[in-house]
Amino acid sequence: MYLSNVPDGKEIERRSFGNVENFVNNFKAEVDDMFSAREKSFMEPKWIKCRDQCQSFVKDYVTKEMKSTAYMLRCLELSLINAKLDITCSDLRNVTGIWEEDKSLFRVNNFEQDSGRLIMGFGPSASGKTYWAKNIIGMLGEIEPGFPKVFLSIDGGIYREASVIYQTLIKTVIEKNIGGLSNLVAAGFSFGSSIFSAGKIKRAVHDFMKSQRPPNLYVPETLGSCKGTLLCKKKYNKYQKMTKDRNWTGLCIWQHVEDTLCVFGPEYKCIGCKESGKQRERREGKKYSADAWKNSFSNGISSAKRAKKWFIIHNTGGRTYKIGDRVLPCINLIESNVEISKPVQVRYNCEVYKEIKVKV
């Protein structure tokens, strides 16, 4: 089911796409014919560009899905952390299936509060910002009594996961032994246009949530393209205004750009952003680039430390190490301006480390 927790989800799907299965199957049939299968070899499959007819056809389907009411509600569904989406429609009869026309009919009921909480998750691409969302919410709940558990994440990765057209396209490309489509999502400092723009969905979600009661937000942000304090602040000031949270929390979640550059001992080493990024790029349909790593890391540290509470987290990326015959997960290192008790450190597989210094 496209919408699982939205009342009258089937009807909203129908008004958005007609028959959603036909919508997806028609797309799959066309793209299946569009790409020729590549012969498998020991070499990594090459990435190609989706041009001309391919680009216009895929863009049309992506745009139709992205502008639909069903898709935007699906994004909200998948973005809730530690809760199911609680949303109501004031008048189903007036739902057209086009989000811009329908958004005023919907109300999110998960945040019945006068002010929310904001956690900004800065850091380089593929450093583990999405992974750390639940961890940091849990940790803050133990550090600060009454800290909320339910958050809405504003995350481009979630919006790509929510798109059935996007996921169908990736699956088809992989089945044809193609590395991926290089212009599906631009990476690094690339200024080429993307067929799928998660930024447009972020803006649409932000615009909608401004009309709701102040939410609790977790926002991963690379800060790779901004230069200077003022330009970087523009990337997250709007979320502070939305939540009305003056005591927001800043994180910089990072790994070294490559594992060979990780200076920490065996039990603290990270996989490295390049390795993490390369592992996931075909699965996520987004080619990894390390171009912005230095900028993201520097901006992430400085921006996180502007918050009332801040944490600089060296994420191991799931790396393991051996002690005798035992294989153990490497320990995440955290520098912070708040005290983290020993039991909390153990529970979240981390260790407090003062002044994490990295040459960039």
C-alpha positions in Angstrom: 0.0 0.0 0.0 1.4 3.4 -1.0 -0.1 5.1 2.1 -0.3 2.9 5.2 -1.1 5.2 8.1 -3.2 7.9 6.5 -7.0 7.8 6.8 -8.7 7.3 3.4 -5.2 6.6 2.0 -6.6 4.4 -0.9 -8.9 7.2 -2.0 -6.1 9.8 -1.8 -3.9 7.5 -3.9 -6.7 7.1 -6.5 -7.1 10.9 -6.8 -3.3 11.3 -7.1 -2.5 8.6 -9.6 -5.7 6.9 -10.7 -4.6 3.3 -10.2 -1.2 3.5 -8.5 -0.2 0.0 -9.6 -0.9 0.9 -13.3 1.0 4.2 -12.8 4.1 2.3 -11.6 3.8 -0.7 -14.0 3.4 1.6 -17.0 6.6 3.5 -16.0 8.5 0.2 -15.4 7.5 -1.2 -18.8 8.8 1.9 -20.6 12.1 2.2 -18.7 12.7 -1.5 -19.1 12.7 -1.0 -22.9 14.7 2.2 -22.6 17.9 0.5 -21.3 19.8 -2.3 -22.8 21.3 -4.9 -20.4 25.1 -4.6 -20.1 27.3 -7.7 -20.1 28.6 -8.6 -16.6 32.3 -8.6 -16.0 34.8 -8.2 -13.2 34.8 -4.4 -13.8 32.5 -2.1 -11.8 29.4 -1.3 -14.0 29.6 2.1 -15.6 27.3 5.0 -14.8 25.5 6.6 -17.7 23.5 9.8 -18.3 19.7 9.7 -18.8 19.4 12.0 -21.8 16.8 13.3 -24.4 13.8 11.0 -24.5 14.9 9.1 -21.3 15.3 12.4 -19.4 12.0 13.9 -20.4 10.1 10.7 -19.8 11.6 10.0 -16.4 11.3 13.7 -15.4 7.5 13.7 -16.3 6.8 10.7 -14.1 9.0 12.0 -11.2 7.3 15.4 -11.4 3.8 13.8 -11.4 4.6 11.8 -8.3 6.4 14.6 -6.5 3.5 17.0 -7.0 0.9 14.5 -5.8 -0.8 14.7 -2.5 -0.2 10.9 -1.9 3.5 11.3 -2.3 3.8 14.2 0.1 1.8 12.3 2.7 4.0 9.3 2.1 7.1 11.5 2.7 5.6 12.7 6.0 4.8 9.1 7.0 8.3 7.9 6.5 9.8 10.9 8.2 8.3 10.4 11.6 10.9 9.2 14.2 9.5 7.0 17.1 5.9 7.4 16.1 3.3 6.9 13.3 2.1 9.9 11.5 -1.2 11.2 13.0 -2.8 13.3 10.3 -6.4 14.3 9.5 -8.1 15.8 6.5 -10.8 18.4 7.0 -12.7 17.6 3.8 -11.9 14.5 1.7 -14.4 15.6 -0.9 -12.2 18.5 -1.9 -9.0 16.5 -2.2 -7.8 16.8 -5.9 -4.6 14.7 -5.6 -2.4 17.8 -6.3 -0.5 18.8 -3.1 -0.5 22.5 -3.7 -4.3 22.5 -4.0 -4.8 20.1 -1.1 -2.2 20.9 1.6 -4.5 23.4 3.5 -6.9 20.5 4.1 -4.4 18.5 6.2 -3.4 18.8 9.8 -0.5 17.0 11.6 -1.6 16.0 15.1 1.7 14.6 16.4 2.9 18.0 17.9 0.3 19.6 20.1 2.7 22.1 21.6 3.5 25.9 21.6 7.2 25.3 20.8 9.2 22.4 19.4 12.8 21.2 19.7 15.4 21.3 16.9 18.3 19.0 16.3 20.6 19.9 13.4 22.7 17.0 12.2 25.6 18.6 10.3 28.5 16.7 8.7 29.9 15.4 5.4 27.9 13.2 3.0 27.9 9.5 3.9 29.1 10.2 7.5 26.0 8.6 9.2 23.7 11.6 9.9 20.5 9.7 9.2 21.7 6.7 11.2 22.4 8.8 14.3 18.9 10.4 14.5 17.4 7.8 16.9 20.6 7.5 18.9 20.9 11.2 19.6 17.2 11.6 20.5 17.6 8.7 22.9 20.7 10.2 24.4 19.2 13.6 24.9 16.2 12.0 26.5 18.5 10.5 29.2 20.5 13.7 29.5 17.6 16.2 29.7 14.4 15.1 31.6 11.3 15.6 29.5 13.1 15.8 26.2 10.6 14.6 23.5 10.9 11.3 21.7 8.9 12.1 18.6 10.6 14.0 15.8 10.0 14.7 12.1 13.1 14.3 10.0 13.6 16.6 7.0 15.9 14.4 5.0 16.5 14.1 1.2 17.4 10.4 1.6 13.9 9.7 3.0 12.3 11.5 0.1 14.2 9.4 -2.4 13.2 6.3 -0.5 9.6 7.4 -0.5 9.4 7.8 -4.3 8.2 4.6 -5.9 9.2 5.9 -9.3 12.7 6.6 -8.1 13.1 3.2 -6.5 11.6 1.4 -9.6 14.1 3.2 -11.8 17.1 2.3 -9.6 16.0 -1.3 -9.5 15.6 -1.5 -13.3 19.1 0.1 -13.8 20.7 -2.4 -11.4 19.0 -5.3 -13.1 20.5 -4.1 -16.4 24.0 -4.1 -14.9 24.3 -0.4 -15.2 26.1 1.4 -12.4 23.5 4.2 -12.2 22.3 7.4 -13.7 24.7 10.2 -13.1 22.2 13.0 -13.5 19.4 11.4 -11.4 20.8 13.2 -8.3 23.7 15.6 -8.6 26.6 15.0 -6.1 29.3 17.0 -4.5 29.8 20.5 -6.0 28.1 19.5 -9.2 25.9 22.3 -10.6 24.3 20.0 -13.2 20.5 19.7 -12.9 19.1 16.6 -11.2 16.1 14.7 -12.5 15.1 14.1 -8.9 15.5 17.2 -6.6 15.1 16.4 -2.9 15.6 20.1 -2.3 12.1 20.8 -3.8 10.5 18.3 -1.4 12.4 19.8 1.6 11.0 23.2 0.7 7.5 21.8 0.3 7.6 20.1 3.6 9.0 23.2 5.3 6.3 25.3 3.7 3.6 22.9 4.9 4.9 22.5 8.5 5.1 26.2 8.9 1.2 26.2 8.9 1.1 23.5 11.6 1.8 23.6 15.4 5.6 23.9 16.0 7.1 20.4 15.4 10.2 18.7 16.8 12.7 18.5 13.9 15.8 16.5 13.1 17.5 18.0 10.0 20.6 16.4 8.5 22.5 19.1 6.5 25.9 18.8 4.8 26.7 22.5 4.6 29.0 21.6 1.8 28.1 24.5 -0.5 27.9 27.4 1.9 30.9 29.7 2.5 31.0 31.8 5.7 28.9 32.0 8.8 26.0 34.0 7.4 25.4 31.8 4.4 25.6 28.6 6.5 23.2 30.1 9.1 20.6 30.6 6.3 20.6 26.8 5.8 19.2 26.2 9.3 17.8 29.5 10.7 14.4 28.7 9.1 14.2 25.5 11.2 14.9 27.4 14.4 12.1 29.9 13.5 9.7 27.0 12.7 10.3 25.1 16.0 10.7 28.3 18.1 13.6 26.5 19.8 16.3 28.9 21.1 18.0 26.1 22.9 18.5 23.9 19.8 21.0 21.1 19.6 23.9 21.1 17.1 25.7 17.9 15.9 28.6 17.4 13.6 28.6 13.7 12.7 31.7 12.8 10.7 34.0 10.1 9.5 37.5 10.7 8.0 37.3 11.1 4.2 39.1 7.7 3.9 39.7 4.9 6.5 43.5 5.1 5.9 43.4 8.7 7.2 41.7 7.8 10.5 44.2 8.5 13.2 42.4 6.8 16.1 43.3 3.4 17.6 41.8 0.1 16.2 38.8 0.1 18.6 37.8 3.7 17.4 38.5 3.6 13.7 35.9 4.6 11.1 35.1 3.0 7.7 35.6 6.4 6.0 33.1 8.5 4.1 34.4 7.4 0.7 34.0 3.7 1.6 30.5 4.3 3.1 29.5 6.4 0.2 30.7 3.9 -2.4 28.9 1.1 -0.6 25.6 2.8 -0.9 25.7 4.8 -4.1 24.2 2.2 -6.4 21.5 1.2 -3.9 20.6 4.8 -3.4 21.0 5.9 -7.0 23.2 8.8 -6.0 26.9 8.8 -7.0 29.1 9.6 -4.1 31.6 12.6 -4.3 34.1 13.6 -1.6 34.6 17.0 -3.2 32.7 18.8 -0.4 34.2 16.8 2.5 36.5 19.5 3.8 34.0 22.3 3.6 31.2 20.1 5.2 33.5 19.1 8.1 34.7 22.6 8.8 31.3 24.2 8.5 29.7 21.3 10.5 32.1 21.8 13.5 31.7 25.6 13.6 27.9 25.5 13.1 27.3 22.8 15.7 29.2 24.8 18.3 26.8 27.7 17.9 24.1 25.7 19.5 23.2 25.6 23.2 24.0 21.9 23.3 26.5 20.5 20.9 28.1 17.1 20.1 31.0 16.4 17.7 30.5 12.7 16.9 33.2 10.6 15.2 31.0 7.8 13.8 32.7 4.5 13.1 30.2 3.6 10.3 29.7 0.1 11.7 33.4 -0.9 11.6 34.5 -3.8 13.8 37.8 -4.8 15.5 39.0 -8.0 17.1 40.2 -8.9 20.6 41.3 -12.5 20.4 38.5 -14.4 18.9 35.9 -11.8 19.6 34.7 -9.4 17.0 33.4 -6.1 18.5 31.9 -2.9 17.1 34.2 0.0 17.1 33.4 2.7 19.6 32.1 6.1 18.5 34.0 9.1 19.9 32.0 12.1 21.2 33.2 15.6 22.2 30.4 17.7 23.8 29.7 20.7 26.0 27.3 18.6 28.1 28.0 15.7 30.5 27.3 12.2 29.2 27.2 9.6 31.9 29.1 6.4 31.7 25.9 4.2 31.5 24.7 6.4 28.6 28.1 6.0 26.8 27.9 2.3 27.2 24.3 2.1 26.0 25.0 4.0 22.8 28.5 2.5 22.2 30.3 5.8 22.5 33.1 7.3 24.6 33.7 10.9 25.5 36.8 12.3 24.0 38.0 15.9 24.5 39.2 18.0 21.7 38.9 15.8 18.6 41.4 17.4 16.3 41.6 16.7 12.6 43.9 18.2 10.0 41.8 19.3 7.0 
